[in-house]
Amino acid sequence: MKKPELLVTPHSVEHVARLIEAGADAFLIGEQKFGLRLAGEFSIEEVAEATKMIHAAGKKVYVAMNAIYHNDRVDDLAPYMEKLTELHVDGIVFGDPAVIIARREANCEIPLHWDAETISTNWFQANYWGKRGATRAYLARELSMEEVVEIKENAEVEIEVLVHGMTCMFQSKRPLLGNYFLFQDKAMEVENRKEAKNMFLHDKERENKYPIYEDLNGTHIYSPNDVCIIDELNELFEAGVDSFKFDSVLCSDDYAVEVTACYRQAIDAYMESEDAYEDMKQDLLEKIEEIQPELRPLDTGFYFKETVY
């Protein structure tokens, strides 16, 4: 059985070193000009520094180029890829077909990972982009476990899924903090509006707080709970899913390190034997529950519940 990759999203070059020690296999980094909803901002110089460190440890580095590009940014894509080629990064994450065209212009042979957020929902799409250069598809976070397994069974490319972290539930390319609540039935309070990465929309009716922030790519609103399936990985192992992603956006450095270490233990235990994983998975869940922020309850996302459209 193939061991799945443990993919993490570091916050800084210094954080990369800690996550390597915690057992991460691969790292997704980049800058917001090209990448969407990144856990940390990495200039091209920092990408170079991080890549050297990651490769020295025998790990892989992927660079996010999954933003939605307007005309004012497309001319920068090929030069950026040329720099990434010089750095020998292991993959480029994309959603916009403009990246494929720019890759050709840059004579770039870095493998592509397709990430189209909510629309990556079937194996036909995954295989379509596979025929156009993608070697991996990152599936929509709204899929059930059954759908994920079915896609993996029919996909001609590697499959990546979210196993832990926040789920984006809304994005606008406009800065909406000043007027988002006008679209609700009632006004919603915005907390910590001056702190770009520490704001919440309050929904008092449902007693929820939705993390929200703005950056170069617009406004991003996240679900009130964090996905955590560290005790429900069996079917993903059995299906042969290639990459387990832990997205640490808006998490603390320490939290990301500890959660990475827990998933490292879970993966290694299952590779040893399914019984070893069964014996420890509840303890691992409890470890994460102990460090989980009070405002961010854990749940299993859409893996085991019906999605209603």
C-alpha positions in Angstrom: 0.0 0.0 0.0 1.3 3.4 -1.0 1.9 5.8 2.0 -0.1 9.0 1.5 1.8 12.3 1.5 1.3 14.6 4.5 1.0 18.1 2.9 1.1 21.2 5.2 0.9 25.0 4.7 3.7 26.8 6.7 3.5 30.4 7.9 7.1 31.3 7.4 10.6 30.0 6.5 11.2 29.4 10.2 7.9 27.5 10.5 9.0 25.2 7.7 11.9 24.0 9.8 9.6 23.1 12.7 7.1 21.3 10.4 9.9 19.3 8.8 10.8 18.1 12.3 7.1 17.3 13.0 7.0 15.0 10.1 5.5 16.8 7.1 6.2 15.3 3.7 5.4 18.3 1.5 4.8 22.1 1.8 2.5 24.5 -0.1 3.9 28.0 -0.1 3.7 31.2 -2.2 2.6 34.8 -2.3 -0.9 36.2 -2.5 -0.2 37.9 -5.9 -0.3 34.4 -7.4 -1.8 32.1 -4.7 -5.2 32.0 -2.9 -5.8 31.9 0.8 -2.2 31.1 1.9 -1.3 30.3 5.4 1.8 32.5 5.1 3.3 35.0 2.6 6.5 33.9 0.9 8.4 36.2 -1.4 10.3 34.6 -4.3 13.5 35.0 -2.1 11.8 33.2 0.7 10.5 30.5 -1.7 14.1 29.9 -2.6 15.2 29.7 1.0 12.4 27.4 2.0 12.9 25.2 -1.1 16.6 24.7 -0.3 15.7 23.7 3.3 12.8 21.4 2.2 14.8 19.6 -0.4 17.7 19.1 2.0 15.3 17.2 4.2 14.2 15.0 1.3 10.7 16.6 1.2 8.7 18.3 -1.6 7.7 21.9 -2.1 4.7 23.1 -4.1 4.0 26.7 -5.0 0.5 28.2 -5.1 -0.6 29.8 -8.4 -4.3 29.2 -7.8 -5.5 32.8 -7.8 -8.2 34.0 -10.3 -6.3 36.2 -12.6 -7.4 39.4 -14.3 -5.6 40.8 -17.3 -3.3 42.9 -15.1 -1.6 39.8 -13.7 -1.3 37.4 -16.6 1.9 38.9 -18.0 3.6 38.1 -14.6 2.8 34.4 -14.7 5.5 33.1 -17.2 8.4 35.1 -15.6 7.3 33.8 -12.1 7.3 30.2 -13.5 10.8 30.8 -15.0 12.1 31.7 -11.5 10.3 28.6 -10.0 12.0 26.4 -12.6 15.4 27.7 -11.6 14.5 26.8 -8.0 13.4 23.3 -9.0 10.2 23.3 -7.0 8.2 20.1 -7.2 4.8 21.3 -8.2 2.6 24.3 -9.1 -1.0 24.4 -7.8 -3.4 26.1 -10.3 -7.0 26.6 -11.0 -7.0 29.1 -13.9 -6.2 27.8 -17.4 -4.1 30.9 -17.9 -1.4 29.1 -15.9 -1.3 26.3 -18.5 -0.7 28.8 -21.3 1.9 30.7 -19.3 3.6 27.4 -18.4 4.0 26.7 -22.1 5.4 30.2 -22.8 7.9 29.8 -20.0 9.1 26.3 -21.2 8.3 25.2 -17.7 8.0 21.4 -17.0 7.1 21.7 -13.3 4.2 19.3 -12.6 0.8 20.9 -12.2 -1.7 20.2 -9.4 -5.3 21.2 -10.3 -7.2 23.0 -7.5 -10.4 24.6 -8.6 -12.0 24.9 -5.2 -15.7 23.9 -5.2 -15.9 22.7 -8.8 -13.4 19.8 -8.5 -16.2 17.3 -7.9 -15.8 14.5 -10.4 -13.2 12.3 -12.0 -14.0 13.5 -15.5 -12.8 17.0 -14.6 -9.7 15.6 -12.9 -8.9 13.5 -16.0 -9.6 16.4 -18.3 -7.0 18.5 -16.6 -4.7 15.5 -16.4 -4.7 15.4 -20.2 -3.6 19.0 -20.1 -0.6 18.7 -17.9 -2.0 18.2 -14.4 -0.6 15.3 -12.3 -2.9 15.8 -9.3 -6.4 17.0 -8.4 -7.2 18.6 -5.1 -10.9 17.7 -4.5 -13.6 20.0 -3.4 -14.1 20.1 0.3 -17.9 19.6 0.0 -17.6 16.0 -1.2 -18.7 13.0 0.9 -16.3 10.1 1.7 -18.1 7.9 -0.8 -17.7 10.5 -3.5 -14.0 10.9 -2.8 -13.4 7.1 -2.9 -15.3 6.9 -6.2 -13.3 9.7 -7.8 -10.0 8.0 -6.6 -11.1 4.7 -8.2 -11.6 6.4 -11.6 -9.0 9.2 -11.6 -6.0 9.0 -13.9 -4.2 11.6 -11.7 -3.2 11.7 -8.1 -5.9 12.7 -5.6 -5.4 15.2 -2.7 -8.0 15.8 0.0 -8.3 18.1 3.0 -8.1 16.1 6.3 -7.7 19.0 8.7 -8.3 22.7 8.8 -10.7 25.5 7.8 -13.0 25.4 4.9 -13.7 28.6 2.9 -17.4 29.0 2.4 -17.5 32.4 0.6 -15.1 34.5 -1.5 -15.6 37.8 -3.3 -12.9 39.7 -5.2 -14.4 42.8 -3.6 -13.5 44.2 -0.1 -16.8 43.3 1.5 -16.2 43.9 5.2 -18.0 47.1 5.1 -21.1 45.8 3.4 -21.3 42.0 3.6 -23.9 42.1 6.4 -26.3 44.2 4.2 -27.0 41.0 2.3 -28.2 39.2 5.5 -31.6 39.3 7.0 -30.1 41.2 9.9 -26.9 43.2 10.6 -23.9 41.1 11.6 -21.3 42.4 14.0 -17.7 42.5 12.8 -15.1 41.9 15.5 -11.5 43.1 15.3 -11.9 44.8 12.0 -8.5 46.5 12.2 -6.7 43.2 12.6 -6.5 41.7 9.1 -6.1 38.1 10.2 -8.1 38.1 13.4 -11.7 39.0 12.5 -15.0 37.3 12.9 -18.5 37.7 11.7 -20.9 37.1 14.5 -24.1 35.2 13.8 -25.9 35.4 17.1 -29.0 33.5 15.8 -26.9 30.4 15.2 -24.3 31.2 17.8 -21.5 31.0 15.3 -18.4 33.0 14.5 -17.1 33.0 11.0 -13.4 33.9 10.4 -13.1 36.6 7.8 -10.3 38.5 6.2 -9.3 40.6 3.2 -6.2 40.4 1.1 -5.1 41.2 -2.5 -7.6 38.6 -3.8 -10.6 40.0 -2.0 -12.7 38.8 1.0 -12.6 35.3 2.4 -15.2 33.9 4.9 -14.6 30.6 6.5 -16.9 28.0 8.1 -17.3 28.2 11.9 -15.8 24.7 12.5 -12.5 23.0 11.6 -12.5 19.7 9.7 -10.7 16.9 11.6 -10.9 13.3 10.5 -7.8 11.9 12.2 -9.9 9.1 13.6 -11.7 8.5 10.2 -8.9 8.0 7.8 -9.5 4.3 7.1 -11.4 4.6 3.8 -8.9 7.2 2.5 -6.0 4.8 3.2 -7.9 1.9 1.6 -8.8 3.9 -1.4 -5.1 4.9 -1.9 -5.7 8.6 -1.7 -2.3 10.2 -2.5 -2.1 13.3 -0.4 -3.6 14.3 3.0 -3.6 18.1 3.3 -3.6 20.0 6.6 -4.4 23.6 5.9 -3.1 25.7 8.8 -4.4 29.1 7.5 -5.3 31.3 10.5 -3.8 28.7 12.9 -0.9 29.4 15.4 2.6 28.1 14.6 2.5 25.8 17.6 -0.9 24.4 16.8 0.2 23.6 13.2 3.3 21.8 14.5 1.4 19.7 17.0 -1.4 18.7 14.6 1.2 17.8 11.9 2.9 15.5 14.4 -0.4 13.8 15.2 -1.2 13.1 11.6 2.4 11.8 11.1 1.8 9.3 13.8 -1.6 8.3 12.4 -0.2 7.7 8.9 2.9 5.8 10.1 0.7 3.7 12.4 -1.6 2.6 9.6 1.3 1.8 7.4 2.5 -0.5 10.1 -0.9 -2.1 10.6 -4.5 -1.1 10.6 -4.8 -2.4 14.2 -2.0 0.0 15.3 -3.9 2.9 13.9 -7.1 1.8 15.5 -5.4 1.5 18.9 -4.1 5.1 18.8 -6.6 7.1 16.7 -8.8 8.1 19.7 -5.8 9.3 21.7 -4.7 11.4 18.7 -8.1 13.0 18.4 -8.1 13.8 22.1 -4.7 15.4 21.8 -6.0 17.7 19.0 -9.2 18.4 21.0 -7.0 19.6 23.9 -5.2 22.2 21.9 -8.2 23.2 19.7 -9.2 26.9 20.0 -12.5 27.2 21.9 -14.0 29.3 19.0 -13.3 26.6 16.5 -15.2 23.3 17.2 -14.0 20.2 15.3 -16.2 18.3 13.0 -15.9 15.9 10.0 -17.0 18.5 7.4 -19.0 17.0 4.6 -17.4 13.5 4.7 -20.3 11.9 6.5 -23.2 14.2 5.9 -25.3 14.9 2.9 -24.6 18.2 1.0 -27.7 20.1 0.3 -27.6 22.6 -2.6 
